[in-house]
Each structure stands twice: as structure tokens, then as C-alpha cells.
Amino acid sequence: MNHTFSISEYPDVTKITAQLEALIKAPIWSIRPDALKVYETEYFDQKCARSKKMIEEAKAIIPGGVQHNLAFNHPFPIAFAKADGAFLYDVDGNQYYDFLQAGGPTVLGSNPIEVRSEVLKLLEECGPSTGLFHEYEYKLAKKICDSIPSVEMFRMLGSGTEACMAAVRVARLATKHKNILKMGGAYHGWSDQLAYGIRIPGSKGTQASGVPGYIFKHTQEFFPNDLDDLEKKLKNNKLTGGTAAVFIEPVGPESGTRPVDRFFNQGVEKLCKKYGALLVFDEVVTGFRIGMSGAQGYFGVSPDLTIFGKVIAGGYPSAGGLGGKQEYMKYLSTGISGNAKHKKALVGGTMAANPLSCVAGYHTLCEIERTGAIEKAGKIGDLLTEGLKKLIEKYSLPFVAFNQGSICHLETVGALHFAIDWSKPWQIPEILKQTSLRKQEMEHVGAAYMAEGLVTLAGSRLYTSAAYSEEMLPDVLSRFEKVFQHMAKVV
């Protein structure tokens, strides 16, 4: 088993939290309006003309013009045509450094030949799907189970959202408890029950338009990094049906945008055991990015259930799954073991575990392990973050840069660091105003990065991969510097 991790040194969470709190109290700094106008006209209008035309046509038949949550960009989404290693290329032929990495799964870099060749071989021999058992279902499941000690059994699904939905059902069947507790601000997919308290702690169901309020009767949130708040909620739930599961993102909500203390996860594990709740680790981003044994291997925790996402299909479709201890995973059994006396969670998916995705996922995980990609990506993340810190200091900007290995954060406005305290309702209008203003400025800064050839996640998160080299970093940092040169206080 590979015990190397992408995190060389765990960040000083107390220091970072203080910096983020100072950031949201300070005036907003963003790209100057005149500089943004130049980017909009000289880059987007002139150099991305095909993208602009394509998106305008797409708006007529696709709501908003794009299908993906990550694809929006100010002033319009860019249409990409090619992905190769550390680079993306748009339909106008412009080249970009890819720090989005499809939201995190491409630890090897985009479209590696070692995986692509195996996928092409499968397509020639079998095709993408048969609806029947394929040997790579077993190979992928075994690779995951061999890599992560807490995962004794694995069930592949179509997405991380589906895996989270399955985990809720399994937890309720296994514990006979009702309530689900999740870390405030964390994202566990868009299903009705878990579309609660996302992005900003305390937001409850405010981000879940279209979901009736009664759906959240047994869903609650606790404040991140606060074991006392978690225990209080667990204790209260003993009177209202018990807690079936505690869901967390192990590095903190939104992939560590609000980081948690080094030993927080161990504290959560102890409380789950004390109150009879299953501990559910959402490793959609951290699994096989922090380490081959996941973030749970790094933190020394043994969750009862683990959510997997994008990486287990190597960036190919049907990228999700649920793994865990056999005593709980038995509630998902089907087929030849489907006649056991205990009840089964209703979970399906015709295209789940299709041959294409399983082949891609298996060879991706093997290649990640063989090449030491996790450690390589983490080293680049360290160097990139250190370079960004120097630029922030050089230009006397209030920004905050930190990383958890190959998950890098560049906070310019701190939009996700706000929290809603419902005991102080008079503060809520100002919080909503600030988050709206800061989100808009995030989009403007993200547009400037894009125009300088840097694709990021919402202008504030960057994923590195093993396709990056130290030789690329001077050019990367020079592009960030060009944007920083145009920063000013927003009046």
C-alpha cells in the first residue's frame, strides 16, 4: 500500500482563519474597471469570437448556455476543444494552463495516453456499455478496497451526488436513526435532502430553491471545525430519532476553502461512535488526490462510509461510488446476494459501473500509484502557493493563499468565509449583500485570470496535477502577476 501524501505540511489553520476573517472585514479589492474593460474587449471579444458566437447560439436551447456548474465565466463561457496534460485549448486556438482540472479528478493531468489507450482498446473490443457484468467492475472495486483500509466493499454509481444519496439510505437502514448532520458550508451534491447549508455555514435551505422546506425536517448542519457544536446537535438528536450519519468534507467545506484543524476529523470520529452515528467521508475531491488511501489515510481516521466521485472513472462518465465497511455496505447488495433478510436501500443506475468508466478508472488509479502522481502534484501545489504568497506581499494585497497539497486556494474576496448566525437576524441582510458583491468580484477576477491564460475554479481555487513541472511555474506566476498589477480597492 502506498502511504505517500500530497500534503507535505498541514496548513496553520488558526493563522489562515484569522487572515480570512481580516479579509472579509477589509474593503474589497478587485480588478480595476478600466482593466476589466480591456480584458473584455481585447481578449474576450476579439480573441474568443468563436466561443462568444457559440455560446450565444447555445443560449437558445440550453438554459444559461452551458450544462456544467463549473463552466460559467464572465463575460461569457469559453468553449474548449482540447485537453492535454497541463493545458486546455479553446475553439479559437487559445492555450490555457488548466488549474480547474475538471473540478479535481485529473491528478495525472488531462487525457493521459496511458489511460486513453486502454479506453480505445475497450471500445474496439466491447463498447462502452452492455448492462451486464464486466471484469473491470471487479478490478476497479478491488483496487479501491486494496488502497483504502476502511473500504471493504465498493458500489459504483453515476456521480458523487448519487453516492451521497445512497449513503443517507444506508445509514438510516443500518442505524435505524432518522437525522442527518452535515458540516455547514460543505457540498454533498444537489439531492433534495443534502441541498442544505451549502457554500456558507448557517445558510440552511436558502440555496435550495424548488425543494419544499419539510424535506429538511431531518437534515441539520453544524459549524465547521466546532466539535462542541457537533456534539450539541448529536445530543439533541437523541430526543428526535437519533443521528444516522455525520457527513463531512475532510479538509473542510468546499474542498478546504474553510480549512479544519489537523485533528478535527479524529474528534468527529469519536463523537460518531459515542452517539451511534455513521461517519461519512465525502472524498469526491480528496480521494486519490490527497493520497492513495484518501484524506482518511492522512488524518488517521476510519470512516464507516466513503463517498467517491470524479477520479474513480479517470475523468470519464459515471464517476461516483460508495465504499465502506461490510456491515454497512450489505444494505446495498443486489443480484446473487440480494435475498438476505435485512432490508435493502433502493439504489440503481443502468450506466453505473459501465465497462468504459471502470477501465478508465482502474488504469487511472494504477497509473497514479505507479508514477507517484499524488506527491508530484502536491509539490507543485506547494511551490505555486509559495509563489502566490510572494506576489501578494509584493503588491501589498489583502489576499490569502494556502494549500492542502494539490488543492490550492487563492482568496481575493473571501466570499465563502461568511457565516449566518440566525440568533442575530439583523446581520443577515448585510451578509447577503456582501456575499453577492464579493461573488461578482470573484467572477471579474476569474475573467482576468482566464484572459491571461489561467483557468481556475471560480477565480479562487486551483488544482495542480502531475502534468505540471517546476519549469512552468515562472510563466504561470508571471500571468498571475499581470492580474495583480491591475488590482485596486472597489469603491
PyMOL commands that set and color helices and strands:
alter all, ss='L'
color gray80, all
select helices_A, chain A and resi 13-25+33-47+49-58+63-65+101-103+113-125+135-147+160-175+213-218+227-237+253-256+264-275+294-299+310-313+326-332+335-337+355-371+373-394+415-417+425-451+470-484
alter helices_A, ss='H'
color red, helices_A
select strands_A, chain A and resi 29-31+80-84+87-90+95-98+153-157+179-183+219-222+243-248+278-282+305-308+320-324+400-404+407-411+454-455+461-463+487-489
alter strands_A, ss='S'
color yellow, strands_A
deselect
rebuild
show_as cartoon
